[in-house]
Amino acid sequence: MTSTFEFDGLGAKNTLTIHAGGGPDTFDQSVAMVSAYAKLLSFYDPDSLLTTINQQAGIAPVHIPVRPVFNLIARAVAWSKRGLGYNALIGPLVALWRIGFDDASVPSSDRIKAALALTDPDKVVLDSEAQTVFLSVPGMSLDLGGIAKGFILDELSKLWQRQGVLGGRIDLAGNQVLVGQSESGVPLWQIGIVDPRAPQNPPIATLTTTPKALVTTGIYFRHFDRRGHVYHHLLDPQTGSPVDSAMASITVVADSAEKADVLSSIGFYAGLPEGLHLIETEGAEAVFITKDTRISQTSGLRETLMPEMGH
């Protein structure tokens, strides 16, 4: 008997589906967990823990009472230091562009340059024993947008395992963790890959996969248009402007949703063919779709990804 529960959270529509197992309050506990982590990790909530860290930049370290959240921030900073195109210190640029909001605009080059100067991950001081985070320069700010959703998906997956879910799907804004068996009763899933030109259309391809995490990054999620130019929300930590890329979307398939989340940003930044190679070296798989809807995939998906007719 399949049960489905839909709810709003993390600024998006989310769907929980259980085919087998689980407890009477699995859905309630799941929604409560999403709400709790959103309260801690939101970049835009003035009362969130992340906002407190950012407000204390250059002033004082902030104690992180939840160990998994401290560890998440530490991993986000470690990824940022690798210089692969993911940078959790991109907050000043996100606040400057405000892409996804009605007052989004193209900032001046001077303002972009000033914001870029505040994005150095080496200026973050982490104290693992005291569980504190200190942004050492005033004006710095953390934005965990490219990793937090994956982290929350992984935490929900652990919750479902504890709750005895034998088959189900956790879907947060289209980013998914597949748990155990599919509706057919076997641990093999068929997942549609969204057409980046028109997400409401039928999938552009279908992936057959064992239970994995799938995270998609695409330019169709948040953007605004000015004088015929489309500015999407994926900002380049080198230039401070939206990434100049031939990519329309990237879906990463991995054991961990958090890793898939970060790698989807890195793959978008790297493009083809570098992004495919980079994701493979990190032990994950991916589907890349260009703006002219050419589909490329890592070697592990060659036999299991089927483009729909006409692509």
Stockholm file with secondary structure:
# STOCKHOLM 1.0

chainA/1-311         MTSTFEFDGLGAKNTLTIHAGGGPDTFDQSVAMVSAYAKLLSFYDPDSLLTTINQQAGIAPVHIPVRPVFNLIARAVAWSKRGLGYNALIGPLVALWRIGFDDASVPSSDRIKAALALTDPDKVVLDSEAQTVFLSVPGMSLDLGGIAKGFILDELSKLWQRQGVLGGRIDLAGNQVLVGQSESGVPLWQIGIVDPRAPQNPPIATLTTTPKALVTTGIYFRHFDRRGHVYHHLLDPQTGSPVDSAMASITVVADSAEKADVLSSIGFYAGLPEGLHLIETEGAEAVFITKDTRISQTSGLRETLMPEMGH
#=GR chainA/1-311 SS CCEEEEEEETTEEEEEEEEEECCTTHHHHHHHHHHHHHHHHCSSCTTSHHHHHHHTTTTCCEECSSHHHHHHHHHHHHHHHTTSSCCTTCHHHHHHHCTTSTTCCCCCHHHHHHHHTTCCGGGEEEETTTTEEEECSTTCCCCCTTTHHHHHHHHHHHHHHHTTEEEEEEEETTEEEEEECCTTSSSCEEEEECCTTCTTSCCSEEEEESSCEEEEEETTSSEEEETTEEEESCBCTTTSSBCCCSEEEEEEEESCHHHHHHHHHHHHHHCTTHHHHHHHHTTCEEEEEETTCCEEECGGGTTTEEECTTC
#=GC SS_cons         CCEEEEEEETTEEEEEEEEEECCTTHHHHHHHHHHHHHHHHCSSCTTSHHHHHHHTTTTCCEECSSHHHHHHHHHHHHHHHTTSSCCTTCHHHHHHHCTTSTTCCCCCHHHHHHHHTTCCGGGEEEETTTTEEEECSTTCCCCCTTTHHHHHHHHHHHHHHHTTEEEEEEEETTEEEEEECCTTSSSCEEEEECCTTCTTSCCSEEEEESSCEEEEEETTSSEEEETTEEEESCBCTTTSSBCCCSEEEEEEEESCHHHHHHHHHHHHHHCTTHHHHHHHHTTCEEEEEETTCCEEECGGGTTTEEECTTC
//
